[in-house]
Amino acid sequence: MLNFDRTGRGAGAETSATAAVYRRVAARLLPFLLLCYIVAMIDRLNVGYAKLQFMADLNFDEAVFGMAAGSLYVGYILFEVPSNLMLERVGLKLTLLRIMTLWGVFVMAMAFATSQWGFYAIRFMIGAGEAGFFPGVLFYLTGTVTLPREERDISRPLGMSDRCDRGPPRGHRRSAKRAVRLG
């Protein structure tokens, strides 16, 4: 069993072994999740790039296009919580498999949208299929992966971890008191 003190540091040789395991997990999991998130951003924005061609080919006006673009977020919001409840029940692997599969199928189905109602429905289903991806990943990383404090502190490479722990600098507090006395 690992023995951690108040600062999150392990005892003795367990520290280096634990750190190596955390580095391996992060090196395998985080690049994959980053790639998936980049694809999600491209997917959300790609309809804007295809806007001119869509509108010309399918005779859509600005209102139809705007409604379809917004329907993605309606599906996303409605299915976000059920998706995260499913994540808690079945685990990350099956949830990511479901999200990526449905999302991919619905994106491919968008090629077959020929009417405004079909376009609305496909965009809604893309949002429903993608729902829960980002919040689910955050839930998984913060609730399931238990790292020592130093390992999960993502601000550490930026040199900000000490500042976040201690609150505002003391000089700031003194200058605030001085401003109150002068005012």
FIFIKOL-853671 format. One record per residue (C-alpha): x, y, z; residue in one letter. Coordinates in Angstrom, 2 decimals. Example, Ala and Ser with C-alpha at 12.3 -4.5 7.8 and 13.67 -1.06 7.14 Angstrom:
BEGIN
tido X: 12.30, Y: -4.50, Z: 7.80, residuo: a
tido X: 13.67, Y: -1.06, Z: 7.14, residuo: s
***
This chain:
BEGIN
tido X: 0.00, Y: 0.00, Z: 0.00, residuo: m
tido X: 1.26, Y: 3.46, Z: -0.84, residuo: l
tido X: 1.96, Y: 5.75, Z: 2.06, residuo: n
tido X: 1.45, Y: 9.45, Z: 1.38, residuo: f
tido X: 2.06, Y: 12.24, Z: 3.84, residuo: d
tido X: 0.20, Y: 15.59, Z: 3.99, residuo: r
tido X: 1.98, Y: 17.03, Z: 0.97, residuo: t
tido X: 1.09, Y: 14.10, Z: -1.28, residuo: g
tido X: 4.67, Y: 12.81, Z: -1.46, residuo: r
tido X: 5.21, Y: 9.09, Z: -1.15, residuo: g
tido X: 7.67, Y: 7.41, Z: 1.12, residuo: a
tido X: 10.99, Y: 6.12, Z: -0.22, residuo: g
tido X: 11.20, Y: 4.00, Z: -3.35, residuo: a
tido X: 7.42, Y: 3.95, Z: -3.73, residuo: e
tido X: 7.57, Y: 7.58, Z: -4.81, residuo: t
tido X: 9.59, Y: 6.94, Z: -7.95, residuo: s
tido X: 7.57, Y: 3.84, Z: -8.87, residuo: a
tido X: 4.29, Y: 5.68, Z: -8.35, residuo: t
tido X: 5.50, Y: 8.67, Z: -10.33, residuo: a
tido X: 6.51, Y: 6.35, Z: -13.18, residuo: a
tido X: 3.05, Y: 4.77, Z: -13.24, residuo: v
tido X: 1.37, Y: 8.20, Z: -13.28, residuo: y
tido X: 3.63, Y: 9.34, Z: -16.11, residuo: r
tido X: 2.79, Y: 6.22, Z: -18.16, residuo: r
tido X: -0.94, Y: 6.64, Z: -17.60, residuo: v
tido X: -0.78, Y: 10.32, Z: -18.50, residuo: a
tido X: 1.40, Y: 9.64, Z: -21.56, residuo: a
tido X: -1.12, Y: 7.13, Z: -22.92, residuo: r
tido X: -4.44, Y: 8.60, Z: -21.87, residuo: l
tido X: -4.06, Y: 12.37, Z: -22.19, residuo: l
tido X: -2.88, Y: 12.53, Z: -25.84, residuo: p
tido X: -5.83, Y: 10.35, Z: -26.90, residuo: f
tido X: -8.29, Y: 12.51, Z: -24.98, residuo: l
tido X: -6.72, Y: 15.66, Z: -26.42, residuo: l
tido X: -7.05, Y: 14.29, Z: -29.95, residuo: l
tido X: -10.70, Y: 13.43, Z: -29.33, residuo: c
tido X: -11.36, Y: 16.93, Z: -28.00, residuo: y
tido X: -9.69, Y: 18.53, Z: -31.03, residuo: i
tido X: -11.89, Y: 16.42, Z: -33.31, residuo: v
tido X: -14.93, Y: 17.57, Z: -31.29, residuo: a
tido X: -13.98, Y: 21.21, Z: -31.82, residuo: m
tido X: -13.43, Y: 20.65, Z: -35.54, residuo: i
tido X: -16.81, Y: 18.93, Z: -35.76, residuo: d
tido X: -18.62, Y: 21.80, Z: -34.06, residuo: r
tido X: -17.00, Y: 24.34, Z: -36.34, residuo: l
tido X: -17.05, Y: 22.44, Z: -39.64, residuo: n
tido X: -20.68, Y: 23.25, Z: -40.38, residuo: v
tido X: -19.69, Y: 26.91, Z: -40.49, residuo: g
tido X: -17.10, Y: 26.18, Z: -43.14, residuo: y
tido X: -19.62, Y: 24.23, Z: -45.21, residuo: a
tido X: -22.28, Y: 26.91, Z: -44.79, residuo: k
tido X: -22.01, Y: 28.48, Z: -48.21, residuo: l
tido X: -22.12, Y: 25.18, Z: -50.05, residuo: q
tido X: -25.00, Y: 23.88, Z: -47.89, residuo: f
tido X: -27.07, Y: 26.97, Z: -48.40, residuo: m
tido X: -26.57, Y: 26.96, Z: -52.19, residuo: a
tido X: -27.12, Y: 23.22, Z: -52.69, residuo: d
tido X: -30.09, Y: 22.74, Z: -50.36, residuo: l
tido X: -31.69, Y: 26.20, Z: -50.76, residuo: n
tido X: -31.40, Y: 27.01, Z: -47.05, residuo: f
tido X: -31.66, Y: 30.55, Z: -45.78, residuo: d
tido X: -29.82, Y: 32.05, Z: -42.78, residuo: e
tido X: -32.63, Y: 31.19, Z: -40.35, residuo: a
tido X: -32.63, Y: 27.48, Z: -41.27, residuo: v
tido X: -28.86, Y: 27.32, Z: -40.98, residuo: f
tido X: -28.84, Y: 29.15, Z: -37.63, residuo: g
tido X: -31.57, Y: 26.91, Z: -36.22, residuo: m
tido X: -29.69, Y: 23.78, Z: -37.31, residuo: a
tido X: -26.42, Y: 25.05, Z: -35.85, residuo: a
tido X: -28.19, Y: 25.74, Z: -32.55, residuo: g
tido X: -29.97, Y: 22.38, Z: -32.46, residuo: s
tido X: -26.61, Y: 20.68, Z: -31.90, residuo: l
tido X: -26.35, Y: 22.42, Z: -28.54, residuo: y
tido X: -29.93, Y: 21.56, Z: -27.61, residuo: v
tido X: -29.14, Y: 17.86, Z: -28.06, residuo: g
tido X: -25.85, Y: 18.28, Z: -26.24, residuo: y
tido X: -27.48, Y: 19.95, Z: -23.23, residuo: i
tido X: -30.40, Y: 17.51, Z: -23.02, residuo: l
tido X: -28.23, Y: 14.39, Z: -23.11, residuo: f
tido X: -25.22, Y: 15.62, Z: -21.14, residuo: e
tido X: -26.40, Y: 14.52, Z: -17.69, residuo: v
tido X: -27.75, Y: 11.10, Z: -18.80, residuo: p
tido X: -24.45, Y: 10.48, Z: -20.58, residuo: s
tido X: -22.48, Y: 11.23, Z: -17.42, residuo: n
tido X: -24.77, Y: 9.02, Z: -15.35, residuo: l
tido X: -24.06, Y: 6.24, Z: -17.84, residuo: m
tido X: -20.33, Y: 6.95, Z: -17.48, residuo: l
tido X: -20.58, Y: 6.39, Z: -13.76, residuo: e
tido X: -22.52, Y: 3.17, Z: -14.29, residuo: r
tido X: -20.60, Y: 1.48, Z: -17.14, residuo: v
tido X: -17.17, Y: 3.12, Z: -17.07, residuo: g
tido X: -15.06, Y: 5.29, Z: -19.35, residuo: l
tido X: -14.21, Y: 2.69, Z: -22.02, residuo: k
tido X: -17.80, Y: 1.82, Z: -22.90, residuo: l
tido X: -18.97, Y: 5.41, Z: -22.61, residuo: t
tido X: -16.25, Y: 6.73, Z: -24.93, residuo: l
tido X: -16.96, Y: 3.87, Z: -27.33, residuo: l
tido X: -20.65, Y: 4.80, Z: -27.37, residuo: r
tido X: -19.97, Y: 8.51, Z: -27.77, residuo: i
tido X: -17.43, Y: 8.12, Z: -30.55, residuo: m
tido X: -19.47, Y: 5.53, Z: -32.44, residuo: t
tido X: -22.77, Y: 7.42, Z: -32.33, residuo: l
tido X: -21.05, Y: 10.67, Z: -33.04, residuo: w
tido X: -19.27, Y: 9.26, Z: -36.10, residuo: g
tido X: -22.43, Y: 7.62, Z: -37.45, residuo: v
tido X: -24.43, Y: 10.83, Z: -37.08, residuo: f
tido X: -21.71, Y: 12.94, Z: -38.70, residuo: v
tido X: -21.67, Y: 10.57, Z: -41.67, residuo: m
tido X: -25.48, Y: 10.70, Z: -41.81, residuo: a
tido X: -25.29, Y: 14.46, Z: -42.26, residuo: m
tido X: -24.24, Y: 13.81, Z: -45.85, residuo: a
tido X: -27.74, Y: 12.47, Z: -46.50, residuo: f
tido X: -29.64, Y: 15.51, Z: -45.15, residuo: a
tido X: -31.70, Y: 16.86, Z: -48.03, residuo: t
tido X: -34.32, Y: 18.95, Z: -46.25, residuo: s
tido X: -34.28, Y: 21.48, Z: -43.46, residuo: q
tido X: -36.00, Y: 19.08, Z: -41.03, residuo: w
tido X: -33.49, Y: 16.37, Z: -41.83, residuo: g
tido X: -30.67, Y: 18.84, Z: -41.25, residuo: f
tido X: -32.22, Y: 19.88, Z: -37.91, residuo: y
tido X: -32.60, Y: 16.24, Z: -36.85, residuo: a
tido X: -29.06, Y: 15.26, Z: -37.83, residuo: i
tido X: -27.52, Y: 18.23, Z: -36.04, residuo: r
tido X: -29.61, Y: 17.44, Z: -32.94, residuo: f
tido X: -28.48, Y: 13.79, Z: -33.05, residuo: m
tido X: -24.84, Y: 14.85, Z: -33.43, residuo: i
tido X: -25.21, Y: 16.92, Z: -30.26, residuo: g
tido X: -26.93, Y: 14.04, Z: -28.49, residuo: a
tido X: -24.21, Y: 11.62, Z: -29.60, residuo: g
tido X: -21.41, Y: 13.95, Z: -28.55, residuo: e
tido X: -23.11, Y: 14.86, Z: -25.27, residuo: a
tido X: -21.15, Y: 14.17, Z: -22.17, residuo: g
tido X: -17.77, Y: 13.82, Z: -23.86, residuo: f
tido X: -15.95, Y: 16.77, Z: -22.33, residuo: f
tido X: -17.75, Y: 16.78, Z: -18.95, residuo: p
tido X: -17.39, Y: 13.02, Z: -18.80, residuo: g
tido X: -13.67, Y: 13.18, Z: -19.39, residuo: v
tido X: -13.35, Y: 15.85, Z: -16.71, residuo: l
tido X: -15.45, Y: 13.75, Z: -14.33, residuo: f
tido X: -13.29, Y: 10.73, Z: -15.03, residuo: y
tido X: -10.01, Y: 12.59, Z: -14.60, residuo: l
tido X: -11.04, Y: 14.36, Z: -11.40, residuo: t
tido X: -13.14, Y: 11.70, Z: -9.72, residuo: g
tido X: -11.84, Y: 8.34, Z: -10.83, residuo: t
tido X: -8.13, Y: 8.86, Z: -11.36, residuo: v
tido X: -6.77, Y: 9.50, Z: -7.90, residuo: t
tido X: -3.40, Y: 11.16, Z: -8.11, residuo: l
tido X: -1.33, Y: 12.63, Z: -5.33, residuo: p
tido X: -1.71, Y: 16.38, Z: -5.08, residuo: r
tido X: 1.58, Y: 17.15, Z: -6.82, residuo: e
tido X: 0.77, Y: 14.88, Z: -9.76, residuo: e
tido X: -2.69, Y: 16.32, Z: -10.45, residuo: r
tido X: -1.61, Y: 19.95, Z: -10.18, residuo: d
tido X: -1.67, Y: 21.01, Z: -13.82, residuo: i
tido X: -0.57, Y: 24.54, Z: -13.00, residuo: s
tido X: 2.76, Y: 23.29, Z: -11.64, residuo: r
tido X: 4.64, Y: 23.57, Z: -14.97, residuo: p
tido X: 3.51, Y: 27.18, Z: -15.14, residuo: l
tido X: 4.97, Y: 27.90, Z: -11.70, residuo: g
tido X: 1.61, Y: 28.94, Z: -10.33, residuo: m
tido X: 0.89, Y: 26.16, Z: -7.84, residuo: s
tido X: 2.31, Y: 27.96, Z: -4.81, residuo: d
tido X: 0.39, Y: 31.12, Z: -5.59, residuo: r
tido X: -2.90, Y: 29.20, Z: -5.89, residuo: c
tido X: -2.39, Y: 27.52, Z: -2.52, residuo: d
tido X: -1.53, Y: 30.58, Z: -0.46, residuo: r
tido X: -4.08, Y: 33.07, Z: -1.70, residuo: g
tido X: -3.34, Y: 36.69, Z: -2.57, residuo: p
tido X: 0.14, Y: 38.04, Z: -1.85, residuo: p
tido X: 0.59, Y: 39.91, Z: 1.41, residuo: r
tido X: 1.58, Y: 43.15, Z: -0.26, residuo: g
tido X: -1.79, Y: 43.21, Z: -1.98, residuo: h
tido X: -3.57, Y: 43.02, Z: 1.37, residuo: r
tido X: -1.47, Y: 45.83, Z: 2.84, residuo: r
tido X: -2.06, Y: 48.09, Z: -0.12, residuo: s
tido X: -5.81, Y: 47.47, Z: 0.17, residuo: a
tido X: -5.73, Y: 48.51, Z: 3.85, residuo: k
tido X: -3.68, Y: 51.58, Z: 2.97, residuo: r
tido X: -6.19, Y: 52.54, Z: 0.26, residuo: a
tido X: -9.04, Y: 52.28, Z: 2.75, residuo: v
tido X: -7.22, Y: 54.56, Z: 5.23, residuo: r
tido X: -6.37, Y: 57.11, Z: 2.54, residuo: l
tido X: -9.87, Y: 57.15, Z: 1.06, residuo: g
***
